[in-house]
Amino acid sequence: MKFWEFFKEMERDKLVFFVSLAIIGLVFLAWGDSQKSKTTTPELPKSSAQIESEISRQEKELAERLEGILGKIAGVGEVAVEVKLLRSSAKEYALNRNAGQKITNESEKSGINRSINENTDQKEVVLIKDREGQESPVLLTEETPVVGGVVVVAEGAGNPALKEKIVQAVASALAVPLHKIEVLEGGSGVVRH
């Protein structure tokens, strides 16, 4: 009973203010929960271990592809390749970004003024459906890996003309300057990765 008596004694302006404040608070809580369910969580930055393993995977993949290509050149024989990357490949996807700012100024009869500043920033990956109805992200840019150097050990690399062909093939395949390619002659039975 005392609860209702409290409201009966309260001035009408204060009662309207507190009820309005409570309703606004409930609306913000409901809106915040609905926004959380709609947005996708942004991808967390990769740890150094994840970046290292991605670089190692790409180095191995490039080395295996080069071994396959160079092994087909007449006279090369057994070949082993080591590729060192300075940076792995990177992809940037399209994002829908919804940013906003809301400033609320409140003043009371007692002369106290408050200013509430709310900033929102939501990001969501843009998805597109293909003919089969599968969703995939919209790719904006894709950067190729940056090659720091390549070492090739091949049985036939003792022949200067063949060595030059190997260097040109590696330079063309990886778009690497010639000074970053080292070709060495190997014995029979060059070990592959």
Secondary structure, 3 states (H helix, E strand, C coil): CHHHHHHHHCCHHHHHHHHHHHHHHHHHHHHHHHHHHHCCCCCCCCCHHHHHHHHHHHHHHHHHHHHHHHCCCCCCCCEEEEEEEEECCEEEECEEEEEEEEEEEEECCCCCEEEEEEEEEEEEECEEECCCCCEEECEEEEECCEEEEEEEEEHHHHCHHHHHHHHHHHHHHHCCCHHHEEEEECCCCCCCC
